Structure formats: structure tokens, C-alpha cells
Amino acid sequence: MSAVFRKYRYYIFIILVGLGSLAVLNGLLQLDQQTIIFPDCDNYLQSAQKMYHKFTGHFYRPMVMAFITGIPYLFGSSDAGIFTWSLVVNIFCWLSTSILLFEILKNFVSPKKAFGVAILPFLVVGNTVLNFHLLTENIFVFCIMLAFYTLLQYYKTRHFGYLSFSLAVFISSMLIKPGAKFLAIVIVLFYFKELLKNYRQRSMIFFYGSVLMVLIQVVGMRIQYGDFTISYIDGVTYHNYICSKAECFKNGTTYDQINNPRAEYLFTLDFTEQKKIAAADLKNQLQNNFPNFVKAYFDDVKENTISGNSCIHFLENKKNSPDFDFWKTFFFDVTKWQNRLLSLLAVVLAGYFMLKNFRTNRWKFVIAFFIAYIIILSGISCGQGDRFHLVTFPFVFLLLGLFVYRQKGTTLFSEPPQT
């Protein structure tokens, strides 16, 4: 028994630290007592209902997230059971992300140091709070960490199957978060030569399977709603946020996410018209209102960098605890400063690793590129608190660990043979 404990002690400690931090935060903020369902959460519930009850797709939320969310329906679950299941899935992904982070860092540093870095994500309050909401963030983070872990195995073993699986996860991630589609495309192009040279390998089934899922998604959207697209959420997002804010700057008015006449008008149209109107609006803003568009973009990035966790902002004192307001204010302020400091660190580390590893270490470069991609993409939207940038924080800790502890793994990533 002691031998088993010694072998798995770091994994056990990671899980215990994670569950302990979750229990403390839950006790102070009454997270499991809250009943508010945010609009995005309601969308994900609807997507699961459509998939499992009507065998159709959702206009905003793609099928992989709908499949994960709705699994309890296979066993006769009610809608309430979906939210319980979501908590279980989120906690599993949240803990597993740190375990994968530990596994990755063990290749470069001692297990003790890897453990120290791996528990850092548990200190990020925003990620912890999102476990209690039916959202994609912690599932998406786990998938991307898994993709980087298997990509690492490819460089270690030179087995193409790991690369095929890693790219398949990147591609599938766009069916969880549609905003990841350009990330997946760029990374696939990054490894396109390897794919061409191995296109007949049996392990290409991972890659082909993920591409097939995307094709099913876009064809299904064409049949059901009228367009070949993964989701209609992209047009709605840039129309209702960055383009609307640019128009407000042009007219000298204050942007209001809730009372937005442009958004209200867009939602009166069918989805094909929404896509056309949004695309035409984006073209117009770029051609005729470019300075204000740029201003709106940087204002969005700034807001996504300095804001606290909006889920904490809406917490209610369900148990009438006398110190609830103190802890609510305290942890909201913590999320603000964590967002600011870790976003700044994200930019610095991503820039450093991209410049340093562009030609010498593709694995590290791709991690840094992912962080930069998320930060850059955040400029299209606002009013989401720290939800955009906190996706990068576990990877910021990964790069931080690689930067601080550089004594091992210097020859691990020589490029695989090109034959």
C-alpha cells in the first residue's frame, strides 16, 4: 500500500489540494446554493435538448459541447440533472488539467517542482468559480492541455499517432468553442507536411475523424439553418460587441451591452440574415469607421484584462451569512488582480517564447501562440469579466515553469525526421 501511495502521491496530493480549494471557496461564497442561470448556460442546455430530444443542432452551440452536456438525458435525466452533471464534468476537467500540467512539467523539472507549479491553477478564483456553471471554459482548457500533452509525446517518441491525436483534439475543440477554429486551422497548417507524409497511416483515423465531425457540423447547419458554418455565434459576437462599440464611439454615445438597439434588431432576423448583416457591418466598420473600430478593439482587450469574475458579482447570500458580503467583495477583487497580473504575464511570456522558439522548438512556440491567440481574440467582445483571459492561465503557469526551471529537457525537442 505504501509503495502504491509513493508512486501516485503527487496525483493524490493534486486532487486533494484542488478539492480542498474548491470546498473552501464554495463554503465562503455559497457557490452550490446559487440558482442564477446565465444566458450562455441556457444556450448550452438548449443545445443538449436539441441534440438528445429532437436530434437537431443548435444555431450557436456546436455538437461536441452539446453531446457532453446532454449525456444524462440518455439515462432519463431531468434538466436539473444536466447542471449536476455539468459540475461533475467541470471539476473532472479542472483537476485533470493540473494533472496533465504536472505530467508535462515532469519532463523538465523534478516531480516536486512540477507539483508546485501544477497546483497554481487552483489558486485562480475565476477558474474555480466557473466549475459551478454550465459553460465551456474548463472543458476547453482541459482539451487544449491534453492536446499539448500528446504533442509532447509525439516529440518524445516520434510516433505519428500522438501528433494525429493532438491535432484531432485541436480540431474538435472548435466544436466546443467555435472561436478556436482559426487556432485549429493554423496549427494544422503548422504540421501540414507531417500530415501529408503520413496520410496513409492507420493513426490518421484520429485526424480524419475530427475533420469528419466538423463536416457533419457544417453540413448539418446548412441543412437546418441555411449556411455552411460551425456556428452563427461569431457574427452575432462581433456585430453586437466590437462593431456596436465602434459605432458608439463614432456617434459619441455610451456603449451598453444590455440596451443595445443594434443587437435587438439583429435578433429579430433569421440566422442567415444575421450572418449577412453582421458580415456587411464588419466590412463597413473596417472601411468607413476604422479608427473607432481599432479604438473599440483595444478598449475590449483592456476591459477583458482588468475585469473581475462576473459570476461572483451576481452571487446572492442564500444562507444569510453575516460575512458573505465581505468574502464576495474580497474574492471579486482577487479575480480582478489575478486577471490583470496573469494577463500581463501571459503577454510577456507568450512574446518571449514565440520569439525564442519560432525556429528551434515548435512545441513551445505553439503553446505561446495559443496564449497570444486567445488574448488577441478577446478584443472582439466585452462584458464577460475575466472569462476570456482565464482560459490562458494554466498555460501561463506552464510557460512560467519552463522559464524558471530550465535545467532539463534541452535536447528533448529536436525536430522529428522529415521522412
Secondary structure, 3 states (H helix, E strand, C coil): CHHHHHHHHHHHHHHHHHHHHHHHHHHHHCHHHCCCCCHHHHHHHHHHHHHHHHCCCCCCCCHHHHHHHHHHHHHCCCHHHHHHHHHHHHHHHHHHHHHHHHHHHCCCCCHHHHHHHHCHHHHCHHHHHHHHCCCCHHHHHHHHHHHHHHHHHHHHHCCHHHHHHHHHHHHHHCCCCHHHHHHHHHHHHHCHHHHHHCCCCCCHHHHHHHHHHHHHHHHHHHHHHCCCCCCCHHHHHHHHHHHHHHHHHHHCCCCCCCCCHHHHHHCCCCHHHHHHHHHHHHHHHHHHCHHHHHHHHHHHHHHHHHCCCHHHHCCCCCCCCCCHHHHHHHHHHHHHHHHHHHHHHHHHHHHHHHHHHCCCCHHHHHHHHHHHHHHHHHHHCCCCCCCCHHHHHHHHHHHHHHHHCCCCCCCCCCCCCCC
